[in-house]
Amino acid sequence: MKTPRKVDLEDMALETLELEKQRLFEKLLNGCEPKKHRNILYEVLGVIDFKRRFEARGS
């Protein structure tokens, strides 16, 4: 699977982002390109946090 870009992350559903987060955690723990996956994980977590806050206000 290719590494998602930030623009792609913003278009993903929250459930898909949660799966992507788990996949990145696994890669990070396995030591596979840790710096790259750590940075992407931070982006994913930021998008998840933003979407959760936005959905909470919209409800």
SVG drawing of the C-alpha trace seen along z (x, -y; Angstrom):
<svg xmlns="http://www.w3.org/2000/svg" viewBox="-26 -23 40 28">
<polyline fill="none" stroke="black" stroke-width="0.4" points="0.0,0.0 1.3,-3.4 1.9,-6.0 -1.0,-8.5 -0.5,-12.2 -2.0,-14.8 -4.6,-15.8 -5.6,-12.1 -5.9,-11.9 -8.3,-14.8 -10.6,-13.0 -10.7,-9.7 -13.5,-8.6 -12.8,-8.5 -13.0,-4.7 -10.4,-4.5 -8.1,-6.9 -8.3,-4.7 -7.2,-1.7 -4.4,-3.7 -3.3,-4.7 -3.1,-1.1 -1.2,-0.2 1.3,-3.0 1.7,-2.0 2.6,1.5 5.2,0.3 6.6,-2.1 6.9,0.7 8.6,3.0 11.2,0.4 10.5,0.1 11.5,-3.5 10.7,-4.9 11.2,-8.6 9.0,-8.5 6.2,-6.6 6.3,-8.6 5.8,-11.8 2.9,-10.3 1.4,-9.0 1.5,-12.6 -0.4,-13.8 -3.0,-11.0 -3.5,-11.7 -3.9,-15.4 -6.5,-14.8 -8.4,-12.3 -8.4,-14.9 -9.7,-17.6 -12.4,-15.4 -13.6,-14.3 -13.8,-17.9 -15.6,-19.0 -18.1,-16.2 -18.7,-16.9 -19.6,-20.5 -21.7,-19.6 -23.9,-17.2"/>
</svg>
